Amino acid sequence: MAYDRNNIFARILRGEIPCSKVFEDEHVLAFRDINPQTPTHILVIPKGEYESSDDFAATASDAEIAALMRAAGRIARDLPEVRLLVLLRDPVERAYSGHAHEVAHGFESESFEAALELEPARLAGQAERIAADPDYFSYGHQHHSYVARGQYVGQLERLERHFGRDRLHVVDSGDFFTDPEAVYDGVLAFLDLPNRGYPAFKRRNGEQGAGPTRLGQEGLENDDKLDIPAFLRKQID
């Protein structure tokens, strides 16, 4: 699925459509929703050409991810009533997809299993350098952080420190794919909004991943038949 350079967010980024800007730097833009569903409704978007949140999670640079976190901190300070929706992908699927992406683009020559074994050495000391200098580019984190990017707890804890637990709502993408109406109900409840009918929940990417599991479609029942998910889960745990 190619990036659509004429989508509404791309046009906003180019200045073709005006917006009520809240915050901007070289990597992200935050602006008020034109049709807010709550008193404070802010959209934060990366400036890179990403097809989806999964694409951003798998391929965004460390500087872009750091910028998104800095934007979140500033919004939390300036807009104390804002609430955040966080959509997370199964870390096994995310890691396998990320590896396939890096192989396809020539940044990875190791097998999936070997890449996971090498990851701790490849990332050694990189998190500390990124924290000390948000503009530092880490090749390892950019292209070889398959397990690290799926360790969501630390990322959520940083958001919790800025916003508080009651202002965060975490959605498992597998739940959304299998039962979108129930997840939608949960989002509405979190935002204190009435349900005025369900939108059409259309599949935006028709290709199923070739990963070892398809969470949200088949569940975990096949994991005991496959070596790769078990190996990866040991790394994540």
C-alpha positions as CSV (number, residue, x, y, z in Angstrom):
1,M,0.0,0.0,0.0
2,A,1.7,3.2,-1.2
3,Y,1.6,6.4,0.7
4,D,-1.1,8.8,-0.6
5,R,0.5,12.2,-0.8
6,N,-2.9,13.8,-1.4
7,N,-4.4,12.6,1.9
8,I,-5.8,15.3,4.2
9,F,-2.9,15.1,6.7
10,A,-0.3,15.4,3.9
11,R,-2.1,18.5,2.6
12,I,-2.2,20.0,6.1
13,L,1.5,19.4,6.4
14,R,2.1,21.2,3.1
15,G,0.0,24.2,4.2
16,E,-2.7,23.6,1.6
17,I,-5.3,23.1,4.3
18,P,-5.2,25.5,7.3
19,C,-5.1,24.2,10.9
20,S,-5.2,25.5,14.4
21,K,-1.6,24.6,15.3
22,V,-0.8,23.7,18.9
23,F,2.8,22.6,18.5
24,E,5.3,21.9,15.7
25,D,8.9,20.9,15.3
26,E,10.8,19.4,12.4
27,H,9.3,15.9,13.0
28,V,5.7,16.4,14.3
29,L,2.7,18.7,14.0
30,A,0.0,18.9,16.6
31,F,-3.3,20.8,15.9
32,R,-6.8,21.1,17.1
33,D,-9.4,18.9,15.4
34,I,-11.7,20.9,13.2
35,N,-14.7,18.9,14.5
36,P,-13.8,18.1,18.1
37,Q,-15.7,15.4,19.9
38,T,-14.5,16.6,23.3
39,P,-13.6,20.0,24.7
40,T,-10.0,19.3,24.0
41,H,-9.3,17.2,20.9
42,I,-5.7,17.4,19.6
43,L,-4.3,15.4,16.7
44,V,-0.5,14.7,16.7
45,I,0.9,13.5,13.4
46,P,4.5,12.7,12.2
47,K,5.7,14.6,9.2
48,G,7.2,11.5,7.6
49,E,5.3,9.6,4.9
50,Y,3.9,6.8,7.0
51,E,1.0,4.7,5.8
52,S,-0.3,3.7,9.3
53,S,0.6,3.7,13.0
54,D,2.1,0.2,12.4
55,D,4.3,1.6,9.7
56,F,5.5,4.4,12.0
57,A,6.2,2.0,14.8
58,A,8.2,-0.3,12.6
59,T,10.2,2.3,10.6
60,A,10.2,5.7,12.2
61,S,13.6,7.1,13.2
62,D,14.6,7.5,16.8
63,A,14.5,11.3,16.4
64,E,10.9,11.1,15.2
65,I,9.8,8.8,18.0
66,A,11.6,11.1,20.5
67,A,9.9,14.1,19.0
68,L,6.5,12.5,19.3
69,M,7.2,11.9,23.0
70,R,8.4,15.6,23.5
71,A,5.2,16.8,21.8
72,A,3.1,14.6,24.1
73,G,4.9,16.2,27.1
74,R,4.3,19.7,25.9
75,I,0.6,19.0,25.2
76,A,0.2,17.5,28.6
77,R,1.6,20.7,30.2
78,D,-0.3,23.2,28.0
79,L,-3.6,21.2,27.7
80,P,-4.1,19.5,31.1
81,E,-7.5,18.0,30.2
82,V,-6.4,16.2,27.0
83,R,-6.8,12.4,26.8
84,L,-4.7,9.9,24.7
85,L,-5.8,6.9,22.7
86,V,-2.9,4.4,22.3
87,L,-3.2,1.7,19.7
88,L,-0.7,-1.2,20.2
89,R,0.2,-4.1,17.8
90,D,1.0,-7.5,19.0
91,P,4.8,-7.4,19.7
92,V,5.5,-10.7,18.0
93,E,3.7,-9.7,14.8
94,R,5.4,-6.2,15.0
95,A,8.9,-7.7,15.4
96,Y,8.4,-10.1,12.5
97,S,7.0,-7.4,10.2
98,G,9.8,-5.0,11.2
99,H,12.4,-7.6,10.3
100,A,10.7,-8.3,6.9
101,H,10.6,-4.6,6.2
102,E,14.4,-4.1,7.0
103,V,15.3,-7.1,4.9
104,A,13.2,-5.9,2.0
105,H,14.9,-2.5,2.1
106,G,18.4,-3.8,2.4
107,F,19.2,-2.9,6.0
108,E,19.1,-6.5,7.4
109,S,21.0,-9.5,6.1
110,E,20.5,-11.8,9.1
111,S,17.7,-14.4,9.6
112,F,14.9,-13.5,12.0
113,E,16.3,-15.7,14.7
114,A,19.8,-14.5,14.3
115,A,18.7,-10.8,14.3
116,L,17.0,-11.4,17.6
117,E,20.1,-13.0,19.1
118,L,22.2,-10.0,17.8
119,E,19.8,-7.3,19.0
120,P,21.2,-6.7,22.5
121,A,24.7,-6.2,21.2
122,R,23.5,-4.0,18.3
123,L,21.5,-1.7,20.7
124,A,24.1,-1.7,23.6
125,G,24.4,1.9,24.9
126,Q,22.1,3.4,22.2
127,A,19.2,4.2,24.5
128,E,21.5,6.2,26.7
129,R,22.9,8.2,23.8
130,I,19.4,8.9,22.5
131,A,18.2,10.1,25.9
132,A,21.3,12.4,26.2
133,D,20.9,13.8,22.7
134,P,17.4,13.6,21.1
135,D,19.0,14.6,17.7
136,Y,21.4,11.6,17.8
137,F,20.7,9.1,15.0
138,S,21.0,5.5,16.1
139,Y,21.3,3.1,13.2
140,G,20.7,0.1,15.5
141,H,17.5,1.5,16.9
142,Q,16.4,2.6,13.5
143,H,16.9,-0.7,11.7
144,H,17.5,-3.5,14.3
145,S,15.2,-2.9,17.3
146,Y,12.7,-5.7,16.7
147,V,12.1,-6.7,20.3
148,A,12.9,-3.3,21.9
149,R,10.1,-1.5,20.0
150,G,7.6,-4.1,21.2
151,Q,8.4,-3.6,24.9
152,Y,5.5,-1.2,25.4
153,V,5.6,-0.9,29.1
154,G,8.4,1.7,29.3
155,Q,6.8,3.8,26.5
156,L,3.4,3.7,28.3
157,E,5.1,4.6,31.6
158,R,6.6,7.7,30.1
159,L,3.1,8.8,28.8
160,E,1.6,8.0,32.2
161,R,4.2,10.3,33.9
162,H,3.0,13.1,31.7
163,F,-0.7,12.5,31.6
164,G,-1.7,10.2,34.4
165,R,-3.2,6.7,34.0
166,D,-6.8,8.0,33.9
167,R,-6.1,10.0,30.7
168,L,-4.7,7.1,28.7
169,H,-6.8,4.5,26.9
170,V,-4.8,1.6,25.4
171,V,-6.3,-0.5,22.6
172,D,-5.0,-3.8,21.4
173,S,-5.1,-3.8,17.6
174,G,-6.0,-7.5,17.6
175,D,-9.1,-6.7,19.7
176,F,-10.0,-3.9,17.3
177,F,-9.6,-6.2,14.2
178,T,-11.7,-9.0,15.7
179,D,-14.4,-6.9,17.5
180,P,-14.3,-3.3,16.3
181,E,-17.7,-2.4,17.7
182,A,-16.7,-3.4,21.3
183,V,-13.5,-1.5,21.1
184,Y,-15.3,1.5,19.6
185,D,-17.7,1.4,22.6
186,G,-14.7,1.4,24.9
187,V,-13.3,4.5,23.2
188,L,-16.6,6.3,23.4
189,A,-16.9,5.5,27.1
190,F,-13.3,6.8,27.7
191,L,-14.1,10.0,26.0
192,D,-17.6,10.4,27.6
193,L,-19.3,10.4,24.2
194,P,-22.6,9.0,23.2
195,N,-22.9,6.2,20.6
196,R,-24.7,7.7,17.6
197,G,-24.1,4.6,15.4
198,Y,-21.1,2.7,14.2
199,P,-19.0,3.8,11.3
200,A,-18.1,1.3,8.6
201,F,-15.1,-0.6,9.8
202,K,-13.3,-1.3,6.6
203,R,-10.1,-3.3,6.2
204,R,-7.4,-0.8,5.0
205,N,-4.7,-3.3,4.2
206,G,-5.8,-6.4,2.4
207,E,-2.6,-8.3,2.8
208,Q,-2.2,-10.6,5.7
209,G,1.2,-10.6,7.3
210,A,3.4,-13.6,6.6
211,G,4.5,-13.6,10.3
212,P,4.5,-16.6,12.5
213,T,1.1,-15.7,14.1
214,R,-1.8,-13.6,13.1
215,L,-3.1,-12.2,16.3
216,G,-6.5,-10.7,16.1
217,Q,-7.4,-13.2,13.4
218,E,-6.3,-16.6,14.6
219,G,-5.3,-15.9,18.2
220,L,-2.5,-17.7,20.0
221,E,-3.6,-21.2,19.6
222,N,-1.0,-22.0,17.0
223,D,2.0,-20.7,19.0
224,D,2.9,-24.1,20.4
225,K,3.5,-25.4,16.8
226,L,5.9,-22.7,15.9
227,D,9.4,-22.1,17.1
228,I,9.8,-18.4,16.3
229,P,7.0,-16.9,18.4
230,A,8.2,-18.9,21.5
231,F,11.7,-17.8,21.0
232,L,10.6,-14.1,20.6
233,R,8.3,-14.3,23.6
234,K,11.2,-15.4,25.7
235,Q,13.1,-12.3,24.5
236,I,10.2,-10.0,25.3
237,D,9.5,-11.5,28.7
